[in-house]
Structures are given as C-alpha cells and as structure tokens.
C-alpha cells in the first residue's frame, strides 16, 4: 500500500513539474482537466488569461482582477477620491468629480465592435448622481464623467450597443421633469415621470445626450442592448408598474406582471433629428405618443431585475425576482406582434404587447432568479438569489435545466467570460455573492463580499476558488487579456499638457500678484526646483512633470500638513493647488517610492510674510539645470 501511495505521489509531482515547464503543452491541459488548485494557478512571471472588471458599489470605484488566478491587480478610481493616486486631489481629476466625494458604481460595460468587446473603453454608472464614466483602457484611467440630464438615479445603465454608438440610462426613481417643477407626492401618477435616455458616444469616446423618452412613473431597473437581428433595440426592465410612491415592498407587488420596455433607439434619434423633441433640462425629450414605433411594453412576471439578450440576439431573458422561472421572449415574435398591431391597450402613450404573443419559453430554474449569462455553446446560466445557486439550462428546445451548483451565499449578479457578447468564450462564470458569512477569516461585523470562480468548460459546473471583494460589486465583465494593450509610459514628446515642463532650463517659479505657478521637473531623485519661495496668502499651483521614460518609475508629490498629494506617471504632468498660510517652512516630498535615493527626493516651500519682496521669477542654479539635463539625457 505504501509503495502505491509513494508511486502516486511521484506521479503527481511529475505532472505538476511538467505543467510548469516553459512552453509545455501540459500547462493548458492540466488547467482544463486537473484539480481546482491547478486550474487557477498562474505561474510566477506568467499572466492571467482574462481581465475582470468588477463594480465597486458604494466605494465608487472599479476593481480589476486577473482570471483565473482571482488576484486583485488594481483599483481604478472613478467617482470618489483616491488618496494613494491623488485622484480627486489634483486639479484635473478634481474637476472630473464635480464636487462630489461619493458615488455608487453598479454596472461596468465594455465597449464593443460588431458585438464583441474591443478593449477600448469601460463605462460604468454612478446611480445616485445619474453619471456615466468612461475609463480609457489604454491607461486604465477615468477620462470623462457625463451627467445625464433629467434622470433621477441612473440604475438601468450603461451597457453599450454592439458598435458603442450609445450607452443607455434610465431613472430608478421617477421624478418631476424638470426636477424643479413644483408638484406634490400625492399627484405622483400624473406629475411624475420615468426617463429612458440614449447617450451618444463619439468615435473618440466623448459622451453627449442623444435622446430622452418620457415614460409613466415606473422604476426602471436594468438594460441590455440587442445584437444581431435585434441590433437597434434596447430592453429595459421595470418594477412598480403600480405607480406607488411609498411602501413599495407592499404596494409595488400587487400586479402579477410588470414590464419590459423595448426601445428602438434609431427611431428615437431620428425623431430628435427631425425636430420632434422638446428641450427640457438641456436635453431633447420625446413623448411616446408623438413618435410611433419608438417604444413598446410587454409584460414580465412581477419585480424583474436583470434583462439579458442571448448571443444570437433572438431571445430576451428576464425573471421576476419572486418567481421560480426565467421567461424567454422571442424578438421575432415581438416584431410579428408589432406588425400585426396586436396590442393590449397602452400605458402613458406606449403600446402594450400581450405576454403570450412575445413569450418563447418558461424555464423552471429555481427560486429568486436575477441575471442570466451565456457560454456561446448553447447554454445559459441564471443566478438564484433565494436558492444560493446557479442554474445551467439549455438555450433552445427542450429549454431544460441541465445542472446546478451551490454558491455561498445569496448570489446577485454573475459574469461569464465575454458573456455579454455575440461570442462568449465559455470558460468561466463568476458568482458575485451578496453574503459571505463564514467563508473568510472574521474581520468584524462588516463582512467582505464573496465571489466565486466556476469552471464551465465541462458538462458539469465546478467551483474552483473563493475570493473576497470590497463591498459591493453589483456586476462585472470579463474580457480576454490579449484584447488589451495598456501603455507602459506616457511618451514625453506627446505630452500636450499646457503646464508641462520637459526641459531642465524651463523649470521655474513664476509669481503674478498672489498667484504662483511652480513648474517642477521630477526625476530620480529630486525635484527641480526644490525650493519655492512665496508670500502668505498666495495661491500656489504646482505643475509637476515626471520626465522619466522608464517603466514603473512613478513619482509622488505630497505637501506636509495638508490634504494634498498626487501620483505622477512617467511622461505625465499633473497640477495641484495649495494655499500658502502663515509664514514658515513647509516641506514637500516624493510620496511614491522611485529609487534608492527616494528619501532624498524632497524640497521646501518658504512662506514669507505678506508684502515681503519675493522674486517674480525663480530659476534653479545653472549647475542644477546642467545636472538635470544630463540625467534626462541618460534616461
């Protein structure tokens, strides 16, 4: 017996060792067929196959993980300040935030070309402030934050169209439109409206309002854009079709059905272009009755959450949270019902289709279905909040459940590898669990959220790995890593920042009245200039250019006894504003480790009494200029 155990141990060691050999064909095979630990193991010096972007919930940020290792790689600051990088502290990012210091980030949406992720941008919504951010994936940096007019809490937001012509938003809370219109809550049904908005995205990524549609005062929940035959349409779920404004947990569950809105966004934009919109709150707003063919409603079991279009674009999947099944709707049947004008009345000027005319199948998946993802191999995966399970079911006749797996606990969203595209890869599903309870070391009453990596490459789902996430990821998207090509430095010769200082001889301090502009160069291992003289009451703008062109040589700029610190990447210029207080000496330093002489990278601000003579132009000594020029040349 001992001999056989020993031989087995040797065999395991041999397999593991072989799987780690550079270029060995065993590596992929073992990951696909071996034990769970081997399937998530990424050898030191090698890279994950996927990036996963998880929403940061009420942190307002985006968390980036590598898959299948489940390692947290970085956090992208988006809607809230992030001191380690100086986001929301330097003047540029502070302007992006627009004065807000919190956000609730829910749904990442990767840009697409021909219905597949293209690796250009990541969009994400901020629910309470009705904002959409665009993150540039060439440097994983938030470049734009757009506020959607007239939308009260953008929850159904911001999944892109198949060629990223639009991202969408819709109001979770109905409100008077405009917000300043004097109304009373008692007149909710007549004086409040929901709003569905199409936000245009230019070829450069810039966002602007394309159209807005006034709807009855429902609460809009989630959205997915059509693809393939359904390209040109977007589908939104709602709850509270009862149009209640209080006690929603009781009053908003009275009807057996709520609605999905099917919006033809091309027709909506054509109506705006034809002058059929009214300008409200700076946005072109359309009334459904004025634009036939723009929007339709069809019933869905009450209190739905997710709505998901399958890879073929033929089917729209949605689930009532209080039901035990997924309703699968046929886009072709919807088109036929519209063409035949088989309407069951209207709501707020919007024609209502019959449930049975649009329904393709009802799949008995289990209790508390929320979201559905796809593997591109003919199967769908639905999260079951009440059952704490994922159900795998056949997408097409016989529409039956083929597998289930337990998750821990109370799963909300789930994401599949490239699962929102026309061509999902069918490798992994990640459960984003609302509760974790006993899955990790205790850290007090506030538990981490629980996420779980599940292998879906075989006929049975297999749980591979648990990993904690910061509260609360609502949704995520997973993209093949080879689709992204992030830059490693900002080329200094392409730095177009008007405050940039690229040559040592241009480093200086300029004083104009009570405004001081300090043009600093950061290079290992000092700032030039490193002495700044100002007077009490001056407003000082530090424009810091990191002239390094080597990878991973980031400099920081922090001022003691202040709230000011920022991170400046190689080739980048950032600006920070500081108010000179009482006379005295205030040090500043590089707050990001950069070299062996990192500790020596510091300087002083000399604040003189108001009215004291201070030179209007201060330059570093010729010797320092020559030294820095030589260093820059060497770099």
Secondary structure as GFF3:
##gff-version 3
##sequence-region A 1 635
A	DSSP	alpha_helix	2	19	.	.	.	ID=ss1
A	DSSP	alpha_helix	26	33	.	.	.	ID=ss2
A	DSSP	alpha_helix	36	40	.	.	.	ID=ss3
A	DSSP	beta_strand	50	55	.	.	.	ID=ss4
A	DSSP	beta_strand	62	67	.	.	.	ID=ss5
A	DSSP	beta_strand	71	76	.	.	.	ID=ss6
A	DSSP	alpha_helix	91	97	.	.	.	ID=ss7
A	DSSP	beta_strand	109	113	.	.	.	ID=ss8
A	DSSP	beta_strand	116	126	.	.	.	ID=ss9
A	DSSP	beta_strand	131	136	.	.	.	ID=ss10
A	DSSP	beta_strand	141	147	.	.	.	ID=ss11
A	DSSP	beta_strand	166	170	.	.	.	ID=ss12
A	DSSP	three_ten_helix	185	187	.	.	.	ID=ss13
A	DSSP	alpha_helix	188	191	.	.	.	ID=ss14
A	DSSP	beta_strand	194	201	.	.	.	ID=ss15
A	DSSP	beta_strand	207	215	.	.	.	ID=ss16
A	DSSP	beta_strand	219	225	.	.	.	ID=ss17
A	DSSP	three_ten_helix	228	230	.	.	.	ID=ss18
A	DSSP	beta_strand	233	239	.	.	.	ID=ss19
A	DSSP	alpha_helix	248	251	.	.	.	ID=ss20
A	DSSP	beta_strand	257	264	.	.	.	ID=ss21
A	DSSP	alpha_helix	265	273	.	.	.	ID=ss22
A	DSSP	beta_strand	278	280	.	.	.	ID=ss23
A	DSSP	beta_strand	283	287	.	.	.	ID=ss24
A	DSSP	three_ten_helix	288	290	.	.	.	ID=ss25
A	DSSP	beta_strand	295	301	.	.	.	ID=ss26
A	DSSP	beta_strand	304	309	.	.	.	ID=ss27
A	DSSP	beta_strand	315	320	.	.	.	ID=ss28
A	DSSP	beta_strand	326	330	.	.	.	ID=ss29
A	DSSP	alpha_helix	331	339	.	.	.	ID=ss30
A	DSSP	beta_strand	343	347	.	.	.	ID=ss31
A	DSSP	beta_strand	350	353	.	.	.	ID=ss32
A	DSSP	alpha_helix	355	358	.	.	.	ID=ss33
A	DSSP	beta_strand	359	363	.	.	.	ID=ss34
A	DSSP	beta_strand	369	374	.	.	.	ID=ss35
A	DSSP	beta_strand	379	384	.	.	.	ID=ss36
A	DSSP	beta_strand	389	394	.	.	.	ID=ss37
A	DSSP	beta_strand	401	406	.	.	.	ID=ss38
A	DSSP	beta_strand	411	416	.	.	.	ID=ss39
A	DSSP	beta_strand	428	433	.	.	.	ID=ss40
A	DSSP	beta_strand	449	455	.	.	.	ID=ss41
A	DSSP	beta_strand	462	469	.	.	.	ID=ss42
A	DSSP	beta_strand	476	480	.	.	.	ID=ss43
A	DSSP	three_ten_helix	481	483	.	.	.	ID=ss44
A	DSSP	three_ten_helix	492	494	.	.	.	ID=ss45
A	DSSP	three_ten_helix	504	506	.	.	.	ID=ss46
A	DSSP	beta_strand	508	512	.	.	.	ID=ss47
A	DSSP	beta_strand	515	523	.	.	.	ID=ss48
A	DSSP	beta_strand	526	528	.	.	.	ID=ss49
A	DSSP	beta_strand	531	535	.	.	.	ID=ss50
A	DSSP	beta_strand	539	546	.	.	.	ID=ss51
A	DSSP	beta_strand	555	559	.	.	.	ID=ss52
A	DSSP	beta_strand	565	568	.	.	.	ID=ss53
A	DSSP	beta_strand	573	579	.	.	.	ID=ss54
A	DSSP	beta_strand	584	589	.	.	.	ID=ss55
A	DSSP	three_ten_helix	598	600	.	.	.	ID=ss56
A	DSSP	beta_strand	602	608	.	.	.	ID=ss57
A	DSSP	beta_strand	617	619	.	.	.	ID=ss58
A	DSSP	alpha_helix	622	634	.	.	.	ID=ss59
###
